[in-house]
Amino acid sequence: MKKILLISDTHGYIDDVILKYAKKADLVIHAGDIGDINVIDSLSKVSNLRAVYGNIDSAEIRSITNENELLNIEGFKILTTHIAGKQPNYNSRIKKIIKKEYPDILIYGHSHILKVENDKKNNILCINPGAAGKHGFHKKRTMIRFNLNKKKIENMEIVELGNRLSLS
């Protein structure tokens, strides 16, 4: 069994609450718009981290992350990217990867909108953990955590980190 924490759109923000949840995870997956190398450094110190870069990320962050990550965990093929488009009509880049790799789970960010939905056309569970940072239009800062256990998703829950507080 693997404990997974999904995070996205930190925009350079990391705090002790995020790190507390990251410490409890076997793997943290960051779906882009990291915003500051300190976010990667902080998460990497407390857990295993896989991250993709987002549209706001610097050349430094892009040099140590990829645009897409494909992971195999507990019998699941997981595709992570920052911008996927709206399912089932993904952007052309993601359509090509889906057609080639047939992922079971698609993790993405960008919209700051927390969403978990089934793409019945492509048989993919699509997960956007919302935004954990303070920059953007979202009202609540969120993450998602769950367990992967022998081809089963268990104990999925939304982690609310409080209000965004400041307006962008």
C-alpha positions in Angstrom: 0.0 0.0 0.0 1.2 3.5 -0.9 0.0 6.7 0.7 -0.2 9.4 -1.9 -0.5 13.2 -1.4 -1.5 15.3 -4.4 -0.7 19.0 -4.5 -0.7 21.7 -7.2 -0.4 25.4 -7.8 1.6 26.3 -4.7 3.0 29.3 -6.6 6.0 29.5 -4.3 4.1 28.9 -1.1 4.9 26.1 1.4 4.0 26.0 5.1 4.2 23.6 8.1 0.7 22.3 7.5 1.5 21.2 3.9 4.7 19.6 5.2 2.9 17.8 8.0 0.7 16.0 5.4 3.7 15.4 3.2 5.6 13.7 6.0 2.8 11.2 6.3 2.8 10.3 2.6 4.9 7.7 0.8 4.8 9.8 -2.3 4.0 13.5 -2.9 2.9 14.3 -6.5 3.1 18.0 -7.4 1.1 18.9 -10.5 2.9 22.1 -11.4 3.0 25.8 -10.9 5.5 25.1 -8.1 6.7 28.7 -8.2 9.9 28.5 -6.2 12.7 25.9 -5.8 12.2 26.1 -2.1 8.9 24.2 -2.5 10.7 21.3 -4.1 13.5 21.4 -1.6 11.1 21.5 1.4 8.9 18.6 0.1 11.9 16.5 -0.9 13.3 16.7 2.6 10.1 15.1 4.2 8.9 12.7 1.5 9.5 11.2 -1.9 8.5 13.8 -4.5 7.5 13.6 -8.2 6.7 16.9 -9.8 6.0 18.4 -13.1 6.5 22.0 -14.1 3.7 24.4 -14.8 3.3 27.4 -17.0 4.6 29.8 -14.3 7.7 27.8 -13.4 11.2 29.1 -14.0 14.0 27.7 -16.1 15.6 26.4 -12.8 12.4 24.4 -11.9 12.0 23.2 -15.5 15.6 21.9 -15.5 14.8 19.4 -12.7 11.2 18.5 -13.5 9.4 17.3 -16.7 6.3 18.4 -18.4 4.7 15.0 -17.9 5.4 12.1 -15.5 4.3 8.6 -16.0 4.3 6.4 -12.8 3.4 2.8 -12.1 2.2 2.4 -8.5 0.3 -0.6 -7.0 -0.9 -1.7 -10.5 -2.0 1.8 -11.6 -0.5 3.7 -14.5 -0.6 7.4 -13.4 0.0 10.3 -15.8 0.8 13.7 -14.2 0.9 17.0 -16.1 0.0 20.6 -15.4 -2.4 21.5 -18.2 -4.5 18.7 -19.5 -7.6 20.4 -20.9 -11.2 19.5 -20.1 -12.0 15.8 -20.2 -12.7 13.9 -22.4 -11.5 16.5 -24.9 -8.0 16.9 -23.6 -5.4 19.1 -25.3 -3.6 17.4 -28.3 -0.4 16.7 -26.2 -2.4 14.8 -23.6 -4.6 13.0 -26.2 -1.4 11.6 -27.7 -0.1 10.3 -24.4 -3.4 8.8 -23.5 -3.7 7.0 -26.8 -0.1 5.6 -26.4 0.0 4.9 -22.7 -3.6 4.2 -21.6 -3.2 5.6 -18.0 -5.6 4.7 -15.3 -5.3 8.0 -13.5 -4.7 11.5 -14.8 -3.4 14.1 -12.3 -3.4 17.7 -13.4 -3.5 21.2 -12.0 -3.7 24.7 -13.5 -7.4 25.6 -13.0 -7.2 25.9 -9.2 -10.5 24.0 -9.2 -10.6 20.8 -7.1 -12.2 18.1 -9.1 -12.3 14.3 -9.1 -14.3 12.8 -12.1 -14.4 9.7 -14.2 -13.6 10.0 -17.9 -15.8 7.2 -19.1 -14.8 7.6 -22.7 -11.1 6.9 -22.0 -11.6 4.9 -18.7 -9.5 7.4 -16.7 -9.9 8.8 -13.2 -9.1 12.5 -13.5 -7.9 14.3 -10.4 -7.2 18.0 -9.9 -6.2 18.7 -6.2 -7.1 22.4 -6.5 -4.5 24.9 -5.4 -2.4 24.8 -2.2 -0.9 28.2 -2.6 -2.2 31.7 -1.9 -1.9 33.1 -5.4 -5.0 32.8 -7.6 -8.8 33.2 -7.5 -9.6 30.1 -5.4 -11.2 30.7 -2.0 -10.0 27.5 -0.3 -6.5 26.0 -0.4 -6.7 22.3 -1.0 -4.9 19.0 -1.5 -6.0 15.4 -2.0 -4.7 12.3 -0.3 -5.5 8.7 -0.8 -4.0 5.2 -0.7 -3.2 2.9 -3.6 -3.5 -0.7 -2.6 -3.1 -3.5 -5.1 -5.2 -1.9 -7.9 -7.6 -0.3 -5.4 -8.0 3.4 -4.5 -8.8 3.7 -0.8 -9.6 6.5 1.7 -9.6 9.4 -0.8 -10.1 12.7 1.0 -9.9 16.4 0.4 -7.5 18.2 2.7 -8.6 21.8 3.3 -5.8 24.1 4.2 -7.9 27.1 5.0 -8.8 30.3 3.1 -6.5 31.7 0.5 -6.6 34.9 2.6 -5.1 37.5 0.2 -6.4 38.5 -3.2 -4.1 38.3 -6.2 
